[in-house]
């Protein structure tokens, strides 16, 4: 009973972890795009990194997959309270 309730109580933590992943991956994808673009990198005084488009595409795919996971994980978990009879 204890294991069952522990799993039910921690069921919402995957949504918390994936939302942090979306924020971090979005920031890193934006930074990769900016450093790969010649004019944006020069304007923001960042070093231009040629060939970083693959990382931008990978980051965009990671953000999209994370948002898809978050969308299908949106229904709230229900806590199953098991009453023990002494």
Phi, psi and omega in degrees: 000321180296318179294319179299315179289327178295319178294318180292325181287328180264017184291332184275359184287337178291327175293323177293317181293320183286331178290325175292324177296320179298315181295313182293316181293325177296316179296316180291326176293318177297319178294321177295320178295317183293317180288339177276342180269127187296312185289318179296318180295320179291320181294321181269005178058044175252151178291132178284131180242100179289147178082020181265005182295330179295322178292323178296318179293317178297318178295320177296321177294321178295318178296315180297317179293323179292320178293324175296317177297318180294323180294315181278352177259008188291326181302134183293144178282147178254135179273127179266111180267114179264121180269125178262138180259124181274000000 
